[in-house]
């Protein structure tokens, strides 16, 4: 299941190479988030169930593409040096941070439909948008930077060159296995 989700199932080599390109994957995720937050498209997603499903499918497929360069099943599929992964994740925070900051600090309601929706927690539409923007800002930053920190720690930890030579960053060291377990492996 993981392999089919990560687009490894019988795709033509050229298409697989294109869909696995980190620049394309980064752009797909970023463009999907920015585009569906444009007021016209946002309102369209709220206007009908069909458009909302299309929006969800777009977010899901863009999300799978976005995380594909980071979640590597096979170490041989690495497209670039390991240090590029934290940079990739850090750069992904920038457009989301800009969008979140805009929603938090713009001083006006961006999505007109929220002017007529029911109030939750006695917040005005502007306060609701500001809270949503701040929440998006914090969680997106954590969602991207936490894996970047873990990957950076793995890259900088002793013995990484040996593990990379053995086939990847995410292997368990054999020294931790007991004698009977090591024989089975």
N, C-alpha and C positions, 0 to 999 in steps of 0.2 A: 504494500500500500504506500509506504514512504517513497519508494522509487517512482511510482506513477504520479504521486503528488509533486514530486520534484522534477517532473518532465523528462524522466529518463527512459520512458517506455517507447521504444520503436519509433522515435522521431527521426526524420531524415537527418543525416549528418550536418548539412548546412543550416537547417532550421534549429537543430539542437545547439549548434555553435552560437547562432544568433540569440536564442532564448537563454543561453548560459552566459552571455556576455555581461559582466558586471555593470558596465555603463548602461546597457539597455535595461537590465533589471532594476537599477537604481532609478532611472528615468521613469520606468513603468510605475513603480510605487509612488514616487514623488508626484508625477503628473496626475495620477488617480486621486490622490488626497487633495491636491490643489484644485483640480478641475471640479470635483463634486462639491467643493465649498464655494464656488462661484455662485452668487445668489440665484441666477437663472436656472442653473443645473440643480442646485439644492432644492429650489421650489418644484422643479420638475420631478425630482425624486419623491417629494411629498404629495404630488398631485394624483398619482395613480399607483396601484399595486404593481403593474407591469414595469413602470420606470423604477420603482423602489427595488424590485427584484434585479433589474439590470444594474442598478447602482451596487447592490450587494455582491453580485457576480463579479463586477469590475473590481471592487475592493478585495474580494477573495483571490481572484487570479493575479492582481497586481501584488498582493501581499505574498503569495507563493513565489512569484518571480523575484520580488525584492529580497526575500530571505534565502533564495537558492544559492547565491555565492557564499553565504555564511554557513549554512547547514550543509556540510559536504558528507555524502555517504562514502565515497571512495576518495582517499587522499590523492589519487592520480588525477582527479578531475580539477584540482586546484588550478585556477587561471592566473594567479599572480602570487607574489610573496605574501607570507602570513601577516606581515605588518600592515598590509593594505586593508585588511578586514576592519580593524578599529577605525581607520581613516574613513572607510566606506560608511560605517555606522555613524561616525561623528558628522560627516557631511550630510547624512540623511536628516539629522536633527535640525539643520539650518533652515530649510524651507518650512518645516513644521513649526519651528519656533517663530518664524516670521508670521505665518498664518495665525498662530495662537496669540502672539503679541498684538497683531492687528485686531483680532476679535476681542481681546481684553481691553485695549486702550483706545479704540477708535472713537468712543464717545457717542455712538449712534447705533441703533439696531440695524444690523446688516440684512437680516432675513425677515421680510414683512409679515410672513405668516405667524411669527411669534408675537406680533402685536395683538392678535386676536385669540391666542390659545389660552387655555386655563392656566392660572398661576399656581406654582408649586412653591411651598415654603415662603409664601408672601413676598416673593422677589418680583421686582419689575422686570419687563422683558430685557431691558438693558443690563440690569444686575444679573439676570440669568445668563445672558450671553457672556458677560465678563467672567462669571464663575466657570462657565463651560470652557471658555478660552484658557483660563488659568489652569483648570484641571487637565485639559488637553496638553498644554505646555509642559506641565510637570510629568504626566504619565508617559508621554511620547519620549521625553528626554530620558527618563529612567529606562524605558523599554529598549532604547537604542544604546545608551551608554553603559548599562549593566553588562550586556554581553561583550561590549568593547573592552571593559575593564577586565573581565574574565579572560578573554582572548589575549590581551596584553600581558596579564600575569602569567599565562601559559607560555607565551613567547619568551618572556624574560626569565622564566624559571630555569634552574640548572638542569642540564641534560636534554634540553629541547632539540639540540642538533642531533643527538643520538636517536631520539624518538622520531624526528622527521626522517632520518635516514632509514629507520625501520618501517616507515610507511604512514606516518601521520602523527598529528599532535594529540589525538584523543585516545591513545592506547593505554592500557593498564600496564605498569611495570611488572615484569616477571618476578622481581625480588619479593613482592608482597604475597606471592603464592606460597602456601606450605608445600612440603616435599611431595605429598600424595597428589595435590592439585597440580603441581608443576609437571608431574609425570603424565597426567591426563592430557595436558595441553601439549 
